[in-house]
Amino acid sequence: MEESLIKTLSPLILAHIGDAYFHLYIRTRLLEVTHNITRLHDLSAEIVSAPAQAKSFVAIESSLTDGERDIFRRGRNATSHAPRKATVAEYHASTGFEALLGELYLRKNFERLDEICELAFAAAFKEIKL
């Protein structure tokens, strides 16, 4: 995708793409933990939830560049619907995190995308009770 087009996309569109990528990343990564489909579903649902993503972002924020933090802020500040299973702050933080992932994906910066997803996975996995 061209740079000029990426710059014009709404942060919510970036978050939509980032959400899809993060779901797939987490589901694939969890195959190293279990092959039980129910457990895979439960673990992935917990890790990709807005509260877990918000906590993961706090854990990895110091490893982000200024530009990545700017993308996060654009996503966090985007107007969106009220959350159902998260606080407004958690929902906005998760939207910002997903927007960052979406932009990295569309820019084909897969190395950095995987680094950030792995950091987020590690942070979220620490919080899970196995």
Chimera marker file (.cmm) of the C-alpha trace (Angstrom):
<marker_set name="trace">
<marker id="1" x="0.000" y="0.000" z="0.000" r="1" g="1" b="0" radius="0.5"/>
<marker id="2" x="1.299" y="3.425" z="-0.876" r="1" g="1" b="0" radius="0.5"/>
<marker id="3" x="2.570" y="5.754" z="1.843" r="1" g="1" b="0" radius="0.5"/>
<marker id="4" x="0.249" y="8.542" z="0.736" r="1" g="1" b="0" radius="0.5"/>
<marker id="5" x="-2.798" y="6.298" z="1.139" r="1" g="1" b="0" radius="0.5"/>
<marker id="6" x="-1.718" y="4.980" z="4.551" r="1" g="1" b="0" radius="0.5"/>
<marker id="7" x="-1.441" y="8.562" z="5.839" r="1" g="1" b="0" radius="0.5"/>
<marker id="8" x="-5.047" y="9.260" z="4.866" r="1" g="1" b="0" radius="0.5"/>
<marker id="9" x="-6.558" y="6.240" z="6.617" r="1" g="1" b="0" radius="0.5"/>
<marker id="10" x="-8.616" y="6.737" z="9.736" r="1" g="1" b="0" radius="0.5"/>
<marker id="11" x="-6.965" y="5.432" z="12.910" r="1" g="1" b="0" radius="0.5"/>
<marker id="12" x="-10.036" y="3.211" z="13.315" r="1" g="1" b="0" radius="0.5"/>
<marker id="13" x="-9.279" y="1.548" z="9.973" r="1" g="1" b="0" radius="0.5"/>
<marker id="14" x="-5.688" y="1.023" z="11.090" r="1" g="1" b="0" radius="0.5"/>
<marker id="15" x="-7.041" y="-0.475" z="14.326" r="1" g="1" b="0" radius="0.5"/>
<marker id="16" x="-9.336" y="-2.768" z="12.347" r="1" g="1" b="0" radius="0.5"/>
<marker id="17" x="-6.340" y="-4.166" z="10.466" r="1" g="1" b="0" radius="0.5"/>
<marker id="18" x="-4.217" y="-4.304" z="13.615" r="1" g="1" b="0" radius="0.5"/>
<marker id="19" x="-6.936" y="-6.184" z="15.487" r="1" g="1" b="0" radius="0.5"/>
<marker id="20" x="-7.070" y="-8.863" z="12.803" r="1" g="1" b="0" radius="0.5"/>
<marker id="21" x="-3.283" y="-9.222" z="12.752" r="1" g="1" b="0" radius="0.5"/>
<marker id="22" x="-3.005" y="-9.397" z="16.547" r="1" g="1" b="0" radius="0.5"/>
<marker id="23" x="-5.709" y="-12.081" z="16.743" r="1" g="1" b="0" radius="0.5"/>
<marker id="24" x="-3.866" y="-14.239" z="14.224" r="1" g="1" b="0" radius="0.5"/>
<marker id="25" x="-0.487" y="-13.608" z="15.858" r="1" g="1" b="0" radius="0.5"/>
<marker id="26" x="-1.790" y="-14.601" z="19.294" r="1" g="1" b="0" radius="0.5"/>
<marker id="27" x="-3.628" y="-17.682" z="18.044" r="1" g="1" b="0" radius="0.5"/>
<marker id="28" x="-0.526" y="-18.857" z="16.221" r="1" g="1" b="0" radius="0.5"/>
<marker id="29" x="1.772" y="-18.085" z="19.155" r="1" g="1" b="0" radius="0.5"/>
<marker id="30" x="-0.489" y="-19.985" z="21.563" r="1" g="1" b="0" radius="0.5"/>
<marker id="31" x="0.036" y="-23.186" z="19.566" r="1" g="1" b="0" radius="0.5"/>
<marker id="32" x="3.330" y="-23.390" z="21.459" r="1" g="1" b="0" radius="0.5"/>
<marker id="33" x="1.334" y="-23.469" z="24.713" r="1" g="1" b="0" radius="0.5"/>
<marker id="34" x="-1.564" y="-25.840" z="23.993" r="1" g="1" b="0" radius="0.5"/>
<marker id="35" x="-3.310" y="-27.773" z="21.250" r="1" g="1" b="0" radius="0.5"/>
<marker id="36" x="-6.618" y="-27.934" z="23.086" r="1" g="1" b="0" radius="0.5"/>
<marker id="37" x="-9.087" y="-25.876" z="21.044" r="1" g="1" b="0" radius="0.5"/>
<marker id="38" x="-11.117" y="-24.736" z="24.040" r="1" g="1" b="0" radius="0.5"/>
<marker id="39" x="-7.989" y="-23.624" z="25.871" r="1" g="1" b="0" radius="0.5"/>
<marker id="40" x="-6.681" y="-21.896" z="22.709" r="1" g="1" b="0" radius="0.5"/>
<marker id="41" x="-9.936" y="-19.979" z="22.407" r="1" g="1" b="0" radius="0.5"/>
<marker id="42" x="-10.036" y="-18.999" z="26.084" r="1" g="1" b="0" radius="0.5"/>
<marker id="43" x="-6.409" y="-17.882" z="26.192" r="1" g="1" b="0" radius="0.5"/>
<marker id="44" x="-6.589" y="-15.926" z="22.942" r="1" g="1" b="0" radius="0.5"/>
<marker id="45" x="-9.828" y="-14.212" z="23.985" r="1" g="1" b="0" radius="0.5"/>
<marker id="46" x="-8.187" y="-13.155" z="27.248" r="1" g="1" b="0" radius="0.5"/>
<marker id="47" x="-5.008" y="-11.852" z="25.608" r="1" g="1" b="0" radius="0.5"/>
<marker id="48" x="-6.723" y="-9.900" z="22.819" r="1" g="1" b="0" radius="0.5"/>
<marker id="49" x="-9.274" y="-8.315" z="25.157" r="1" g="1" b="0" radius="0.5"/>
<marker id="50" x="-9.175" y="-4.539" z="25.541" r="1" g="1" b="0" radius="0.5"/>
<marker id="51" x="-8.098" y="-4.689" z="29.223" r="1" g="1" b="0" radius="0.5"/>
<marker id="52" x="-5.217" y="-7.068" z="28.395" r="1" g="1" b="0" radius="0.5"/>
<marker id="53" x="-4.106" y="-4.986" z="25.403" r="1" g="1" b="0" radius="0.5"/>
<marker id="54" x="-4.157" y="-1.830" z="27.527" r="1" g="1" b="0" radius="0.5"/>
<marker id="55" x="-1.945" y="-3.511" z="30.153" r="1" g="1" b="0" radius="0.5"/>
<marker id="56" x="0.362" y="-4.871" z="27.460" r="1" g="1" b="0" radius="0.5"/>
<marker id="57" x="0.741" y="-1.418" z="25.952" r="1" g="1" b="0" radius="0.5"/>
<marker id="58" x="1.789" y="0.034" z="29.313" r="1" g="1" b="0" radius="0.5"/>
<marker id="59" x="4.360" y="-2.756" z="29.624" r="1" g="1" b="0" radius="0.5"/>
<marker id="60" x="5.890" y="-2.142" z="26.187" r="1" g="1" b="0" radius="0.5"/>
<marker id="61" x="5.476" y="1.627" z="25.824" r="1" g="1" b="0" radius="0.5"/>
<marker id="62" x="9.073" y="2.391" z="26.804" r="1" g="1" b="0" radius="0.5"/>
<marker id="63" x="10.351" y="0.272" z="23.907" r="1" g="1" b="0" radius="0.5"/>
<marker id="64" x="8.395" y="2.240" z="21.283" r="1" g="1" b="0" radius="0.5"/>
<marker id="65" x="9.813" y="4.987" z="19.121" r="1" g="1" b="0" radius="0.5"/>
<marker id="66" x="8.381" y="8.509" z="19.196" r="1" g="1" b="0" radius="0.5"/>
<marker id="67" x="6.734" y="7.871" z="15.835" r="1" g="1" b="0" radius="0.5"/>
<marker id="68" x="5.117" y="4.687" z="17.125" r="1" g="1" b="0" radius="0.5"/>
<marker id="69" x="3.821" y="6.552" z="20.174" r="1" g="1" b="0" radius="0.5"/>
<marker id="70" x="2.324" y="9.161" z="17.831" r="1" g="1" b="0" radius="0.5"/>
<marker id="71" x="0.442" y="6.450" z="15.917" r="1" g="1" b="0" radius="0.5"/>
<marker id="72" x="-0.775" y="5.027" z="19.226" r="1" g="1" b="0" radius="0.5"/>
<marker id="73" x="-2.030" y="8.461" z="20.320" r="1" g="1" b="0" radius="0.5"/>
<marker id="74" x="-3.914" y="8.963" z="17.040" r="1" g="1" b="0" radius="0.5"/>
<marker id="75" x="-5.662" y="5.645" z="17.558" r="1" g="1" b="0" radius="0.5"/>
<marker id="76" x="-6.314" y="6.226" z="21.242" r="1" g="1" b="0" radius="0.5"/>
<marker id="77" x="-7.853" y="9.627" z="20.548" r="1" g="1" b="0" radius="0.5"/>
<marker id="78" x="-10.088" y="8.452" z="17.683" r="1" g="1" b="0" radius="0.5"/>
<marker id="79" x="-13.807" y="8.732" z="18.286" r="1" g="1" b="0" radius="0.5"/>
<marker id="80" x="-15.364" y="5.308" z="18.647" r="1" g="1" b="0" radius="0.5"/>
<marker id="81" x="-18.240" y="3.483" z="20.307" r="1" g="1" b="0" radius="0.5"/>
<marker id="82" x="-18.362" y="2.869" z="24.050" r="1" g="1" b="0" radius="0.5"/>
<marker id="83" x="-16.897" y="-0.471" z="25.150" r="1" g="1" b="0" radius="0.5"/>
<marker id="84" x="-18.906" y="-3.350" z="26.598" r="1" g="1" b="0" radius="0.5"/>
<marker id="85" x="-16.333" y="-5.285" z="28.602" r="1" g="1" b="0" radius="0.5"/>
<marker id="86" x="-13.698" y="-2.672" z="29.336" r="1" g="1" b="0" radius="0.5"/>
<marker id="87" x="-13.334" y="0.781" z="30.759" r="1" g="1" b="0" radius="0.5"/>
<marker id="88" x="-13.312" y="3.657" z="28.302" r="1" g="1" b="0" radius="0.5"/>
<marker id="89" x="-9.585" y="4.188" z="28.998" r="1" g="1" b="0" radius="0.5"/>
<marker id="90" x="-8.790" y="0.509" z="28.340" r="1" g="1" b="0" radius="0.5"/>
<marker id="91" x="-10.817" y="0.538" z="25.150" r="1" g="1" b="0" radius="0.5"/>
<marker id="92" x="-9.098" y="3.668" z="23.854" r="1" g="1" b="0" radius="0.5"/>
<marker id="93" x="-5.657" y="2.283" z="24.749" r="1" g="1" b="0" radius="0.5"/>
<marker id="94" x="-6.395" y="-0.985" z="22.962" r="1" g="1" b="0" radius="0.5"/>
<marker id="95" x="-7.597" y="0.942" z="19.902" r="1" g="1" b="0" radius="0.5"/>
<marker id="96" x="-4.336" y="2.898" z="19.915" r="1" g="1" b="0" radius="0.5"/>
<marker id="97" x="-2.319" y="-0.314" z="20.218" r="1" g="1" b="0" radius="0.5"/>
<marker id="98" x="-4.235" y="-1.924" z="17.356" r="1" g="1" b="0" radius="0.5"/>
<marker id="99" x="-3.814" y="1.215" z="15.196" r="1" g="1" b="0" radius="0.5"/>
<marker id="100" x="-0.051" y="0.955" z="15.695" r="1" g="1" b="0" radius="0.5"/>
<marker id="101" x="-0.091" y="-2.694" z="14.625" r="1" g="1" b="0" radius="0.5"/>
<marker id="102" x="-2.283" y="-1.886" z="11.636" r="1" g="1" b="0" radius="0.5"/>
<marker id="103" x="0.007" y="0.851" z="10.403" r="1" g="1" b="0" radius="0.5"/>
<marker id="104" x="3.097" y="-1.333" z="10.789" r="1" g="1" b="0" radius="0.5"/>
<marker id="105" x="1.339" y="-4.096" z="8.874" r="1" g="1" b="0" radius="0.5"/>
<marker id="106" x="0.275" y="-1.845" z="6.004" r="1" g="1" b="0" radius="0.5"/>
<marker id="107" x="3.784" y="-0.400" z="5.798" r="1" g="1" b="0" radius="0.5"/>
<marker id="108" x="5.068" y="-3.994" z="5.596" r="1" g="1" b="0" radius="0.5"/>
<marker id="109" x="7.323" y="-3.404" z="8.592" r="1" g="1" b="0" radius="0.5"/>
<marker id="110" x="6.898" y="-7.037" z="9.613" r="1" g="1" b="0" radius="0.5"/>
<marker id="111" x="10.069" y="-7.297" z="11.683" r="1" g="1" b="0" radius="0.5"/>
<marker id="112" x="9.019" y="-4.462" z="13.986" r="1" g="1" b="0" radius="0.5"/>
<marker id="113" x="5.412" y="-5.683" z="13.985" r="1" g="1" b="0" radius="0.5"/>
<marker id="114" x="6.535" y="-9.098" z="15.236" r="1" g="1" b="0" radius="0.5"/>
<marker id="115" x="8.821" y="-7.520" z="17.855" r="1" g="1" b="0" radius="0.5"/>
<marker id="116" x="5.965" y="-5.471" z="19.289" r="1" g="1" b="0" radius="0.5"/>
<marker id="117" x="3.506" y="-8.374" z="19.164" r="1" g="1" b="0" radius="0.5"/>
<marker id="118" x="5.973" y="-10.642" z="20.935" r="1" g="1" b="0" radius="0.5"/>
<marker id="119" x="6.590" y="-8.046" z="23.651" r="1" g="1" b="0" radius="0.5"/>
<marker id="120" x="2.835" y="-7.636" z="24.086" r="1" g="1" b="0" radius="0.5"/>
<marker id="121" x="2.307" y="-11.399" z="24.142" r="1" g="1" b="0" radius="0.5"/>
<marker id="122" x="4.968" y="-11.859" z="26.803" r="1" g="1" b="0" radius="0.5"/>
<marker id="123" x="3.499" y="-9.088" z="28.945" r="1" g="1" b="0" radius="0.5"/>
<marker id="124" x="-0.054" y="-10.457" z="28.639" r="1" g="1" b="0" radius="0.5"/>
<marker id="125" x="0.977" y="-14.080" z="29.138" r="1" g="1" b="0" radius="0.5"/>
<marker id="126" x="2.608" y="-13.211" z="32.463" r="1" g="1" b="0" radius="0.5"/>
<marker id="127" x="-0.800" y="-12.089" z="33.732" r="1" g="1" b="0" radius="0.5"/>
<marker id="128" x="-2.608" y="-15.300" z="32.755" r="1" g="1" b="0" radius="0.5"/>
<marker id="129" x="-3.349" y="-17.992" z="35.291" r="1" g="1" b="0" radius="0.5"/>
<marker id="130" x="-2.658" y="-21.318" z="33.609" r="1" g="1" b="0" radius="0.5"/>
<link id1="1" id2="2" r="1" g="1" b="0" radius="0.2"/>
<link id1="2" id2="3" r="1" g="1" b="0" radius="0.2"/>
<link id1="3" id2="4" r="1" g="1" b="0" radius="0.2"/>
<link id1="4" id2="5" r="1" g="1" b="0" radius="0.2"/>
<link id1="5" id2="6" r="1" g="1" b="0" radius="0.2"/>
<link id1="6" id2="7" r="1" g="1" b="0" radius="0.2"/>
<link id1="7" id2="8" r="1" g="1" b="0" radius="0.2"/>
<link id1="8" id2="9" r="1" g="1" b="0" radius="0.2"/>
<link id1="9" id2="10" r="1" g="1" b="0" radius="0.2"/>
<link id1="10" id2="11" r="1" g="1" b="0" radius="0.2"/>
<link id1="11" id2="12" r="1" g="1" b="0" radius="0.2"/>
<link id1="12" id2="13" r="1" g="1" b="0" radius="0.2"/>
<link id1="13" id2="14" r="1" g="1" b="0" radius="0.2"/>
<link id1="14" id2="15" r="1" g="1" b="0" radius="0.2"/>
<link id1="15" id2="16" r="1" g="1" b="0" radius="0.2"/>
<link id1="16" id2="17" r="1" g="1" b="0" radius="0.2"/>
<link id1="17" id2="18" r="1" g="1" b="0" radius="0.2"/>
<link id1="18" id2="19" r="1" g="1" b="0" radius="0.2"/>
<link id1="19" id2="20" r="1" g="1" b="0" radius="0.2"/>
<link id1="20" id2="21" r="1" g="1" b="0" radius="0.2"/>
<link id1="21" id2="22" r="1" g="1" b="0" radius="0.2"/>
<link id1="22" id2="23" r="1" g="1" b="0" radius="0.2"/>
<link id1="23" id2="24" r="1" g="1" b="0" radius="0.2"/>
<link id1="24" id2="25" r="1" g="1" b="0" radius="0.2"/>
<link id1="25" id2="26" r="1" g="1" b="0" radius="0.2"/>
<link id1="26" id2="27" r="1" g="1" b="0" radius="0.2"/>
<link id1="27" id2="28" r="1" g="1" b="0" radius="0.2"/>
<link id1="28" id2="29" r="1" g="1" b="0" radius="0.2"/>
<link id1="29" id2="30" r="1" g="1" b="0" radius="0.2"/>
<link id1="30" id2="31" r="1" g="1" b="0" radius="0.2"/>
<link id1="31" id2="32" r="1" g="1" b="0" radius="0.2"/>
<link id1="32" id2="33" r="1" g="1" b="0" radius="0.2"/>
<link id1="33" id2="34" r="1" g="1" b="0" radius="0.2"/>
<link id1="34" id2="35" r="1" g="1" b="0" radius="0.2"/>
<link id1="35" id2="36" r="1" g="1" b="0" radius="0.2"/>
<link id1="36" id2="37" r="1" g="1" b="0" radius="0.2"/>
<link id1="37" id2="38" r="1" g="1" b="0" radius="0.2"/>
<link id1="38" id2="39" r="1" g="1" b="0" radius="0.2"/>
<link id1="39" id2="40" r="1" g="1" b="0" radius="0.2"/>
<link id1="40" id2="41" r="1" g="1" b="0" radius="0.2"/>
<link id1="41" id2="42" r="1" g="1" b="0" radius="0.2"/>
<link id1="42" id2="43" r="1" g="1" b="0" radius="0.2"/>
<link id1="43" id2="44" r="1" g="1" b="0" radius="0.2"/>
<link id1="44" id2="45" r="1" g="1" b="0" radius="0.2"/>
<link id1="45" id2="46" r="1" g="1" b="0" radius="0.2"/>
<link id1="46" id2="47" r="1" g="1" b="0" radius="0.2"/>
<link id1="47" id2="48" r="1" g="1" b="0" radius="0.2"/>
<link id1="48" id2="49" r="1" g="1" b="0" radius="0.2"/>
<link id1="49" id2="50" r="1" g="1" b="0" radius="0.2"/>
<link id1="50" id2="51" r="1" g="1" b="0" radius="0.2"/>
<link id1="51" id2="52" r="1" g="1" b="0" radius="0.2"/>
<link id1="52" id2="53" r="1" g="1" b="0" radius="0.2"/>
<link id1="53" id2="54" r="1" g="1" b="0" radius="0.2"/>
<link id1="54" id2="55" r="1" g="1" b="0" radius="0.2"/>
<link id1="55" id2="56" r="1" g="1" b="0" radius="0.2"/>
<link id1="56" id2="57" r="1" g="1" b="0" radius="0.2"/>
<link id1="57" id2="58" r="1" g="1" b="0" radius="0.2"/>
<link id1="58" id2="59" r="1" g="1" b="0" radius="0.2"/>
<link id1="59" id2="60" r="1" g="1" b="0" radius="0.2"/>
<link id1="60" id2="61" r="1" g="1" b="0" radius="0.2"/>
<link id1="61" id2="62" r="1" g="1" b="0" radius="0.2"/>
<link id1="62" id2="63" r="1" g="1" b="0" radius="0.2"/>
<link id1="63" id2="64" r="1" g="1" b="0" radius="0.2"/>
<link id1="64" id2="65" r="1" g="1" b="0" radius="0.2"/>
<link id1="65" id2="66" r="1" g="1" b="0" radius="0.2"/>
<link id1="66" id2="67" r="1" g="1" b="0" radius="0.2"/>
<link id1="67" id2="68" r="1" g="1" b="0" radius="0.2"/>
<link id1="68" id2="69" r="1" g="1" b="0" radius="0.2"/>
<link id1="69" id2="70" r="1" g="1" b="0" radius="0.2"/>
<link id1="70" id2="71" r="1" g="1" b="0" radius="0.2"/>
<link id1="71" id2="72" r="1" g="1" b="0" radius="0.2"/>
<link id1="72" id2="73" r="1" g="1" b="0" radius="0.2"/>
<link id1="73" id2="74" r="1" g="1" b="0" radius="0.2"/>
<link id1="74" id2="75" r="1" g="1" b="0" radius="0.2"/>
<link id1="75" id2="76" r="1" g="1" b="0" radius="0.2"/>
<link id1="76" id2="77" r="1" g="1" b="0" radius="0.2"/>
<link id1="77" id2="78" r="1" g="1" b="0" radius="0.2"/>
<link id1="78" id2="79" r="1" g="1" b="0" radius="0.2"/>
<link id1="79" id2="80" r="1" g="1" b="0" radius="0.2"/>
<link id1="80" id2="81" r="1" g="1" b="0" radius="0.2"/>
<link id1="81" id2="82" r="1" g="1" b="0" radius="0.2"/>
<link id1="82" id2="83" r="1" g="1" b="0" radius="0.2"/>
<link id1="83" id2="84" r="1" g="1" b="0" radius="0.2"/>
<link id1="84" id2="85" r="1" g="1" b="0" radius="0.2"/>
<link id1="85" id2="86" r="1" g="1" b="0" radius="0.2"/>
<link id1="86" id2="87" r="1" g="1" b="0" radius="0.2"/>
<link id1="87" id2="88" r="1" g="1" b="0" radius="0.2"/>
<link id1="88" id2="89" r="1" g="1" b="0" radius="0.2"/>
<link id1="89" id2="90" r="1" g="1" b="0" radius="0.2"/>
<link id1="90" id2="91" r="1" g="1" b="0" radius="0.2"/>
<link id1="91" id2="92" r="1" g="1" b="0" radius="0.2"/>
<link id1="92" id2="93" r="1" g="1" b="0" radius="0.2"/>
<link id1="93" id2="94" r="1" g="1" b="0" radius="0.2"/>
<link id1="94" id2="95" r="1" g="1" b="0" radius="0.2"/>
<link id1="95" id2="96" r="1" g="1" b="0" radius="0.2"/>
<link id1="96" id2="97" r="1" g="1" b="0" radius="0.2"/>
<link id1="97" id2="98" r="1" g="1" b="0" radius="0.2"/>
<link id1="98" id2="99" r="1" g="1" b="0" radius="0.2"/>
<link id1="99" id2="100" r="1" g="1" b="0" radius="0.2"/>
<link id1="100" id2="101" r="1" g="1" b="0" radius="0.2"/>
<link id1="101" id2="102" r="1" g="1" b="0" radius="0.2"/>
<link id1="102" id2="103" r="1" g="1" b="0" radius="0.2"/>
<link id1="103" id2="104" r="1" g="1" b="0" radius="0.2"/>
<link id1="104" id2="105" r="1" g="1" b="0" radius="0.2"/>
<link id1="105" id2="106" r="1" g="1" b="0" radius="0.2"/>
<link id1="106" id2="107" r="1" g="1" b="0" radius="0.2"/>
<link id1="107" id2="108" r="1" g="1" b="0" radius="0.2"/>
<link id1="108" id2="109" r="1" g="1" b="0" radius="0.2"/>
<link id1="109" id2="110" r="1" g="1" b="0" radius="0.2"/>
<link id1="110" id2="111" r="1" g="1" b="0" radius="0.2"/>
<link id1="111" id2="112" r="1" g="1" b="0" radius="0.2"/>
<link id1="112" id2="113" r="1" g="1" b="0" radius="0.2"/>
<link id1="113" id2="114" r="1" g="1" b="0" radius="0.2"/>
<link id1="114" id2="115" r="1" g="1" b="0" radius="0.2"/>
<link id1="115" id2="116" r="1" g="1" b="0" radius="0.2"/>
<link id1="116" id2="117" r="1" g="1" b="0" radius="0.2"/>
<link id1="117" id2="118" r="1" g="1" b="0" radius="0.2"/>
<link id1="118" id2="119" r="1" g="1" b="0" radius="0.2"/>
<link id1="119" id2="120" r="1" g="1" b="0" radius="0.2"/>
<link id1="120" id2="121" r="1" g="1" b="0" radius="0.2"/>
<link id1="121" id2="122" r="1" g="1" b="0" radius="0.2"/>
<link id1="122" id2="123" r="1" g="1" b="0" radius="0.2"/>
<link id1="123" id2="124" r="1" g="1" b="0" radius="0.2"/>
<link id1="124" id2="125" r="1" g="1" b="0" radius="0.2"/>
<link id1="125" id2="126" r="1" g="1" b="0" radius="0.2"/>
<link id1="126" id2="127" r="1" g="1" b="0" radius="0.2"/>
<link id1="127" id2="128" r="1" g="1" b="0" radius="0.2"/>
<link id1="128" id2="129" r="1" g="1" b="0" radius="0.2"/>
<link id1="129" id2="130" r="1" g="1" b="0" radius="0.2"/>
</marker_set>
